Amino acid sequence: MPEIPSPLAKSAHGDPVALHEGVRRYFFYDWLFRDAHSGSARERALALRHNRDQAKWLPVYMWRWIVGGAAVLGLELLSEHVLGSVMLSAALLVVLVFVVLYLLVCVICWVFLRSS
C-alpha cells in the first residue's frame, strides 16, 4: 500500500510547511491536483493522468470529514439536549450542512476521476 502524502511535508521549494498550511492540507485536497484545463494538449493529458492517480487519496479526505462531521453532530446534540442552547445548536447544524455538501463534492470528484 502506498504511503499517504504528508500534509506537513516540505513545500515545492524545500522549505518546511507552516502549521496553518499543514492543517489546510490535512483537510483540503486541492494541493494534490494539477490544473488540467491549461497548457498544451500534452500538458493537459499529463495533468489529467496525474489527477486520476491522485484520486486514490480522496477517500482518506472523505473519512477525515466524516469523522469531523460526526464530532460536530455530537456537539450539536450535546448543545441542544444538555445545554439547551438553541443558537449554538443552529450554528452547529449550519456547519454540519457545509460538511455534508463538501463530502458530496468529494464523492462526485472521486467518482468522475476513478471512472474515466
C-alpha positions, -999 to +999 in steps of 0.1 A: +000+000+000+015+034-010+023+059+017-002+087+023+014+121+013+021+140+044+004+174+046+033+186+067+060+176+042+083+202+027+069+226+001+080+225-035+109+249-027+122+226+001+110+248+029+091+233+058+053+239+056+038+264+081+014+249+107-017+267+092-007+254+057-003+219+071-037+220+087-053+232+055-036+204+036-048+179+061-085+188+054-084+201+019-070+181-010-065+208-037-027+207-032-026+171-046-040+180-080-029+199-111-048+222-134-059+201-164-075+230-183-044+250-192-013+243-213-008+223-244-027+191-252+002+170-238+004+190-206-034+187-201-032+149-207-003+146-182-022+167-156-053+146-161-033+114-157-017+128-125-051+138-111-065+103-118-036+088-099-041+112-070-078+104-068-069+074-047-063+098-017-098+113-018-114+085+004-088+095+031-100+131+030-136+120+029-130+099+061-115+129+078-146+149+070-169+121+081-152+120+115-153+158+118-190+158+108-197+132+134-179+153+160-200+184+150-232+163+152-222+151+187-216+187+198-249+197+183-268+171+201-250+180+233-257+217+229-294+211+222-303+184+247-279+190+276-271+228+274-304+238+259-287+263+236-308+268+205-285+293+189-254+271+193-273+241+181-284+260+150-249+273+143-235+237+145-263+225+122-252+250+096-216+238+099-229+202+095-247+212+063-214+225+049-197+193+059-223+172+041-220+194+010-182+192+010-185+154+012-209+154-017-184+173-038-156+150-028-177+119-037-186+134-071-149+143-079-138+108-068-164+090-089-156+111-120-118+107-117-119+070-110-145+062-137-126+077-166 
